[in-house]
Amino acid sequence: MPLKSILVTGCSGGGIGSAIALLLARKGHHVFATARNTSKIPEELTSLSNVTVLSLDVTSMPSVKEAAKAVSESGHGLDVLVNNAGIGYVTPILDMDIEEAKRVHDTNLWGSIRMIQAFKDLLIASHGRIVNIISIGALLNLPWHAAYCSAKIAMANISETLRLELAPFGVNVVAVMAGTVATKFDANCTEFTLPSGSLYASIKDYIAGWVTGTAKPPGGSVDEFAQLVHEDIVGKGRNGVVYRGENSGMTAFVVNWFPRWIVDKLLVSQNSGLPALAKIVS
């Protein structure tokens, strides 16, 4: 398999991005490992000779353009763009801080679009590939995760539409619907608080569990996930939606084929706290 030049966003330690970048680099590909704060990129990645570290804030178009300029001037070109950078926000919709919700969309949705626009010329020149790490949450009306899941479902639609729009230029677009992965999600979440007088104060511990990770089912490791998506990134002819990681394919099957009332019951029963709240307010 020919070695490629690959840029990965969101490479802070403990996350999916750094695991993907490290796997690709160890296989000999040239990797542009990026993060807003490059000091958070693991040394085992930054120390490799075939890794170029770039400071990159996907919410800032000047930062994105500066990164595109650096890649263009590196002489490596770009074969694959992996849009992985993302943040979370766990809160009831009634208590949602609109500015924080906008920040989630600015990173998880518009950030990926900024990257695609800035790197399009390099990707078209190489007949390359865009790999968007999305989430199976894009298919779910998961309580407390509306800001995150709505950004992901929008990105899923963007990814599939882009696949059609870029086909004439020979650029493939892969949407990875990631299942449950054990990451440091809480490190990229807005600090959880409920405002005074919140209707959900009595179940705040349930909601907080989704930030700390105690409420969600355990997932596979980031290294296992990196192995699962490796061929989606560098394999021949990959294009369109793929389901990777624990519970991803099963979740898609349930959402698409089970009655909505069953899906709702499953979502509410997953440590949401809503059944307990119903008893309190009844």
TORDRENTI-197429 format. One line per 5 residues: number of its first residue (from 1); their letters; for each residue x, y, z of C-alpha. Coordinates in steps of 0.001 Angstrom, whole numbers, always signed. Example, Ala and Ser with C-alpha at 12.3 -4.5 7.8 and 13.67 -1.06 7.14 Angstrom:
REM TORDRENTI-197429
1	as	+12300,-4500,+7800  +13670,-1060,+7140
This chain:
REM TORDRENTI-197429
1	mplks	+0,+0,+0  +1470,+3385,-996  +2299,+5649,+1923  +90,+8714,+2265  +102,+12210,+3694
6	ilvtg	-2665,+12531,+6284  -3883,+15360,+8506  -5772,+14515,+11692  -7557,+17136,+13792  -8054,+16862,+17543
11	csggg	-4901,+14947,+18504  -4843,+15666,+22234  -3761,+12712,+24349  -6295,+10090,+25353  -8607,+10743,+22423
16	igsai	-9473,+9127,+19119  -7399,+11597,+17089  -4074,+10890,+18777  -4675,+7130,+18562  -5432,+7348,+14840
21	allla	-2452,+9609,+14169  -76,+7339,+16103  -1248,+4200,+14287  -877,+5863,+10885  +2558,+7242,+11712
26	rkghh	+3788,+3873,+12953  +2713,+2382,+9626  +4961,+4865,+7837  +2510,+7504,+6628  +3371,+11168,+7005
31	vfata	+991,+12581,+9594  +102,+16171,+10347  -997,+15937,+13986  -2984,+18978,+15060  -4547,+20408,+18208
36	rntsk	-5457,+23797,+19621  -2867,+23263,+22333  -13,+21231,+20857  +1454,+20585,+24311  -1447,+18152,+24811
41	ipeel	-331,+15974,+21886  +1448,+12886,+23326  +5228,+12837,+23088  +5179,+9333,+21629  +3481,+10939,+18625
46	tslsn	+5361,+14232,+18399  +8733,+12497,+18667  +8285,+10522,+15446  +10239,+11830,+12457  +7316,+11391,+10062
51	vtvls	+4963,+13508,+12194  +4515,+17232,+11698  +2844,+18989,+14608  +608,+21937,+13785  -1283,+24288,+16066
56	ldvts	-4847,+24393,+14781  -8110,+25810,+16079  -10900,+24613,+13783  -13188,+27391,+15032  -10820,+30035,+13630
61	mpsvk	-10627,+30462,+9861  -7257,+32290,+10077  -5865,+29337,+12059  -7275,+26860,+9547  -5838,+28811,+6606
66	eaaka	-2437,+29005,+8311  -2449,+25227,+8723  -3423,+24752,+5073  -549,+27020,+4042  +1887,+25028,+6192
71	vsesg	+763,+21721,+4669  +937,+23144,+1149  +4472,+24439,+1706  +5658,+21203,+3344  +6014,+19440,+21
76	hgldv	+4095,+16383,+1256  +758,+17308,-299  -2356,+15896,+1326  -4068,+12596,+559  -6463,+12321,+3491
81	lvnna	-8126,+14791,+5834  -9475,+13247,+9041  -11971,+15575,+10725  -11994,+14385,+14302  -11873,+17491,+16532
86	gigyv	-14940,+17824,+18691  -16324,+18902,+22045  -19326,+17881,+24121  -21995,+19639,+26113  -24269,+17738,+28490
91	tpild	-27325,+19606,+29729  -31146,+19622,+29499  -32476,+21697,+26610  -34462,+23864,+29027  -31217,+24809,+30806
96	mdiee	-29048,+25077,+27715  -26679,+28014,+27419  -27215,+29025,+23804  -23678,+30372,+23440  -22214,+27099,+24690
101	akrvh	-24438,+25167,+22306  -23224,+27394,+19463  -19637,+26605,+20475  -20374,+22889,+20138  -21742,+23408,+16635
106	dtnlw	-18885,+25753,+15747  -16380,+23012,+16565  -18169,+19813,+15601  -19926,+21068,+12469  -18575,+24350,+11142
111	gsirm	-15028,+23442,+12145  -15084,+20437,+9827  -16554,+22532,+7029  -13825,+25143,+7473  -11226,+22399,+7162
116	iqafk	-12797,+20953,+4036  -12980,+24352,+2358  -9397,+25266,+3225  -7879,+21958,+2122  -10047,+21285,-931
121	dllia	-7366,+22209,-3481  -4813,+19833,-1972  -7360,+17015,-1752  -8600,+17509,-5300  -5014,+17544,-6586
126	shgri	-4345,+14162,-4940  -7790,+12685,-5705  -7832,+12213,-1969  -10261,+11425,+782  -12088,+13153,+3595
131	vniis	-12875,+11048,+6651  -15381,+12602,+9029  -15439,+11006,+12481  -19057,+11524,+13445  -20965,+9514,+16087
136	igall	-23782,+7049,+16284  -25312,+9754,+18487  -26277,+11434,+15224  -29121,+8902,+15008  -30324,+9327,+18576
141	nlpwh	-32556,+11746,+20484  -30384,+11078,+23529  -31476,+13002,+26644  -29053,+15713,+27802  -27017,+15535,+24575
146	aaycs	-29113,+17644,+22201  -26372,+20153,+21342  -23828,+17421,+20618  -26140,+15039,+18747  -27729,+17796,+16652
151	akiam	-24270,+18913,+15497  -23405,+15322,+14631  -26570,+14647,+12639  -25967,+17862,+10708  -22403,+16756,+9993
156	anise	-23629,+13351,+8855  -25878,+15046,+6295  -23079,+17404,+5219  -20743,+14448,+4779  -23117,+12473,+2598
161	tlrle	-24041,+15519,+509  -20382,+16400,+100  -19722,+12863,-1130  -21958,+13585,-4115  -20639,+17101,-4706
166	lapfg	-16989,+16031,-4672  -17428,+12861,-6752  -16741,+14668,-10069  -13355,+15731,-8670  -12342,+12228,-7608
171	vnvva	-12474,+12913,-3870  -14090,+10286,-1644  -15915,+11185,+1568  -16309,+8704,+4413  -18673,+9269,+7339
176	vmagt	-17592,+7144,+10296  -20510,+6572,+12663  -18487,+5900,+15792  -19920,+3709,+18507  -19006,+3780,+22172
181	vatkf	-15313,+4551,+22674  -13592,+5031,+26023  -12162,+8541,+25609  -11512,+11472,+27932  -14858,+12942,+26874
186	danct	-15202,+14924,+30095  -11989,+16803,+29296  -13672,+18246,+26211  -17028,+18995,+27831  -18258,+22255,+29220
191	eftlp	-18210,+22036,+33033  -21539,+20637,+34142  -23784,+22838,+36240  -27508,+23363,+36456  -28916,+26859,+36910
196	sgsly	-30753,+27795,+40050  -34347,+26662,+39831  -33690,+23987,+37204  -36586,+21572,+36761  -33964,+18798,+36662
201	asikd	-32139,+19611,+39925  -33424,+16459,+41618  -31675,+14231,+39048  -28534,+16296,+38563  -26338,+13354,+39588
206	yiagw	-27771,+11239,+36779  -27009,+13958,+34246  -23533,+14593,+35653  -22771,+10910,+35157  -22849,+11451,+31399
211	vtgta	-20036,+13979,+31734  -17853,+11870,+34013  -18567,+8721,+32021  -20170,+6737,+34832  -23595,+6753,+33176
216	kppgg	-22649,+5613,+29701  -21883,+2005,+28742  -18183,+1103,+28610  -16670,+1300,+25167  -13695,-78,+23333
221	svdef	-10318,+1586,+23667  -9173,+4396,+21385  -6455,+2108,+20048  -9018,-531,+19105  -11111,+2108,+17376
226	aqlvh	-8075,+3377,+15453  -7516,-145,+14142  -11154,-352,+13051  -11005,+2855,+10985  -7517,+2343,+9575
231	edivg	-8762,+896,+6282  -11450,+3568,+6046  -8641,+6116,+6054  -6066,+4485,+3774  -7802,+1455,+2213
236	kgrng	-8715,+1385,-1446  -12064,+2746,-2602  -13633,+3563,+766  -16597,+5919,+426  -19877,+6707,+2193
241	vvyrg	-21209,+5773,+5631  -19508,+3122,+7756  -20319,+1919,+11270  -17352,+1359,+13551  -16935,+696,+17267
246	ensgm	-19011,-921,+19978  -22807,-712,+19609  -22574,+1287,+16382  -24098,-1170,+13909  -26597,-2493,+16443
251	tafvv	-27741,+1025,+17324  -28289,+1838,+13649  -30308,-1359,+13223  -32500,-620,+16246  -33131,+2994,+15241
256	nwfpr	-33983,+2087,+11654  -36123,-983,+12253  -37652,-833,+15736  -40802,+1170,+16556  -40064,+4623,+17933
261	wivdk	-41657,+3856,+21296  -39171,+1041,+21836  -36228,+3281,+20898  -37501,+5974,+23273  -37849,+3452,+26089
266	llvsq	-34306,+2219,+25543  -32907,+5759,+25568  -34807,+6797,+28691  -33759,+3631,+30544  -30039,+4265,+29930
271	nsglp	-29263,+6101,+33184  -31129,+9208,+32029  -32781,+9787,+35389  -36056,+10589,+33656  -38019,+7690,+35209
276	alaki	-36914,+8901,+38663  -37935,+12456,+37779  -41348,+11265,+36603  -41959,+9704,+40026  -40854,+12862,+41820
281	vs	-43119,+15215,+39875  -46151,+12902,+39720
